[in-house]
Amino acid sequence: MTTVGEYEPTKPISRAEREARKAFRQVEAEKAMSEHALAEKAFAQNRERLKAERLAREAAAGPVPEKQSKAKKK
């Protein structure tokens, strides 16, 4: 037991435990990468869908009238 401000050294881990942690981290990393890839793919598909909808709306609305600039006051 340590008191406030004291440092308790960590126990050295065994070779088997180190290998198990390494394997576990690798599996977790692969899982995270696949989840990220799925999220990225879903985002890209949604962006393309929204872009197509926007272009269809703009085509149906016709040409956009140009904004008239305000006359500058002197």
N, C-alpha and C positions, 0 to 999 in steps of 0.2 A: 504494500500500500504506500502511496506517496502523498505528501502533503502539497498544499498549493505552491506552485512554482517549481516543484521538483520534477525531474525527468525520469521516466521509467523506460529503460531500453526495451525494444521490441524483441520478441523471441525469434531466433533464426528459424526460417522455414526449411522444410526438408526438400530434397530434390524432387520427390514425387509430387509434393504440394505445389512446387514451382511449375512443374510441367502441367499439372491439372489447371492451375490458374492461367497459364499461357494458352492452353487449349480452349478454356472457357472464354477468355478475352477474344480469341480469334473467331469463335462461333458468334459471340455478341457483335463483333465488328462486321461480320458478313451479314448478320441479320439487320443491323442498322443501315448498311449500304443498300441492301435490297429494299428496305422500307423507303429510303431516300430516293432510290431510283423509281419506285412506284409513285411516290408523291410528285416527283419531277415530271413523270409521264402524264399523270392526271392533270397537272397544272398546264402542261403544253397543250393537251387535248382541249381543255376548257378555254384556254386563250384562243386557240384556232376556231373553236365554235363561236365564241363571242365576236371574234373578228369577222367571221362569215356573216353573222347576224347583223353586225354594224354595217358592213358593206351592202348587204341586201336592203337594209333600211335606207341607206343613203341613195342607193340606186332607185328605189321606189319613190323617194321624196323628190327626185330630180336634182338639177344643179343648185348648188348653194349660192344664194345671192351674195355679192361682194358687199362688205361693210363699207358704208359711206363715211369718209373721214369728216370730222367736225371742222368747220371753218375756224381758223385761228383768229382770235380777237387781238387787235393791236392796241 
